[in-house]
Amino acid sequence: MSKEKNLYYLEELSDYKVANSDKDVRGWVVKDANGKVIGKVDNLLVNKKTERVVYLDVEVDTSIIDANHKPFNSKAEDGVHGFINEDGENHIIIPIGMADLNLEDEIVSTNQIDHTTFLQTKRVKKGTPINRDYEVIVFDTYIRQGENFIYPLDDKFYDQNEFNS
């Protein structure tokens, strides 16, 4: 897996703005598949090569942190088989294609992900650079849940349906 930075927080990119035709969802409440609040959109993550938003950066609700669940075990080939969320790690990423927008109520819904899955997702601290290793861990938690899958190392990773808004 690559440690090279390919994602940038929107606020890091002074020459990038949310297009007038798109809604800026920062500050919007995020709800799971059952309508339970899981947090608020804090930022957007942009892939500069493809010039598009690929993730929502969500500050998780205290109910996620207070539950103190252990994240799903990683089945990485490098021998790492688990990880624990630490104090201060209160952000997760959600692929943009897994988010539905309720424009009237300014709510983001994730109809494919339930609260338990969010409880078991590896979190990061606000502003942490997002690398492909973390993307794969989170993506596997949301989509694959235990399947062994090899992802493309280049930007073809974002060709998956979960990144189409």
C-alpha positions, -999 to +999 in steps of 0.1 A: +000+000+000+011+035-007+017+062+019+018+089-007-007+117-002-034+117-029-063+133-009-066+168+004-090+185+027-110+211+008-098+238+033-061+229+023-068+239-013-073+276-016-080+274-053-108+248-049-144+256-040-177+238-040-193+243-074-224+265-075-244+236-088-234+214-058-245+218-022-218+225+004-227+199+030-202+209+057-220+213+090-248+190+079-260+162+103-251+126+091-275+098+098-271+060+094-294+036+075-318+036+104-320+074+108-297+075+139-273+104+141-236+094+136-221+129+134-217+161+113-198+167+081-167+186+090-149+187+057-146+173+022-117+152+009-107+160-027-086+138-050-065+164-069-058+142-098-094+134-106-105+169-094-135+157-074-147+152-039-144+115-030-151+115+008-170+133+034-149+139+066-173+133+095-168+143+131-186+115+149-213+119+175-203+112+211-226+081+210-201+065+186-171+073+209-189+064+241-198+030+228-160+022+227-164-006+203-132-022+189-130-016+151-132-046+127-100-065+125-079-057+095-067-087+074-037-069+060-010-091+045+017-073+065+007-091+097-013-063+113-046-079+124-062-053+145-063-017+157-080+003+184-094+038+183-075+061+206-084+093+225-089+122+201-097+100+171-132+113+164-133+115+126-143+090+099-146+092+061-176+082+041-173+077+003-193+104-014-214+079-034-227+063-002-242+096+009-277+108+000-286+144+005-318+157+019-316+193+007-347+205+025-336+194+059-298+196+053-292+160+063-268+135+048-280+099+050-260+068+045-286+042+036-260+015+032-243+018+065-258+011+100-248+025+134-230-007+144-207-005+114-199+031+122-191+020+158-166-005+144-150+018+119-114+029+124-113+066+132-086+093+129-079+126+145-092+158+128-069+169+099-050+136+097-036+130+062-056+102+046-036+076+029-046+045+009-041+022+038-067+040+059-090+042+029-089+004+024-095-003+061-126+020+061-138+008+027-135-029+039-155-020+070-183-005+050-184-028+020-164-060+023-165-069+060-140-097+061-136-105+024-101-105+011-100-080-018-072-064-037-078-027-046-061-008-074-032+013-060-038+042-085-068+065-090-088+036-105-097+030-068-122+058-072-139+042-102-160+021-078-197+029-075-193+041-039-174+072-052-201+082-078-222+111-064 
